């Protein structure tokens, strides 16, 4: 195939890797707005509260278990509906949810994740909401999470999977 034909085919397909798409910078404003709203909800619902997280790990309160359980339930129902009705993306692409294999690395990773969560009182998801709420000390946790992610990527091939 010549390059003109390849470019023509690529330009006309709906299945384009999002990182390959070139869109104006203002196009991402919708993601920033959703992130801000998500952060506000986390702060107002006390999901980012160190005290709420410590209550959860000490089995003193149901608040966080209710939030996590609701998220798992919504996710399970969503996956069920996506598979049952063959729901497609806005661009018309088929959503494929691959089956996952269990391995012992998930036990180690889950233990480290939970240990870090219990020590810092911060789940990785809402770390930036902490910054938005004015808790700048969380920057140490963010930098540590980045360092841990980099370390995992560096040693990934040598770790049990």
C-alpha positions, 0 to 999 in steps of 0.5 A: 500500500502506498502512503497516500492510501494508508493516510486516506484509510486512517483519516476515514476510520472511527477507530483512532487512538485518542493520543493520535488525535490533534484537537485544539487545546480548548477542546479539553476544557470539558475534562477540566470541568468534569474533574473540578466537579468530581473534586468538589463532590469528593470534598463535600462527600468527605471522601478525601477526609483523612479522618473518614479514611482512618475510620474505615480502616479501623472499622469505626464507620460505614461511610467509606464502605458505602461509597466504595460499595456504591461505586462497585455496584454502579460499575458492575451494573454498567459492565453488565448493561454494556455487555448485554446491550452491546453498547458502543462509544459516542464514536460508534466503536464497540466496547470490548471488556477483556477478561482478566487473569488472576495472578499473585502480583495482584496480592502484593500490589493490593497489599502495598496499595492498601498500606499506602492508603492507610498510612497516608489517608489518601487514595490515589484517585482524589489526590488532586482534590486535596490540592484543590482543597488547600491541603498542600502537604499532600504534594509529598504523597503525589510525588511518592505515588509518581516515584512508586509508579516509575519504580514499578515501570522500571522493575516490572519485568522482574516482578511476579505477575 
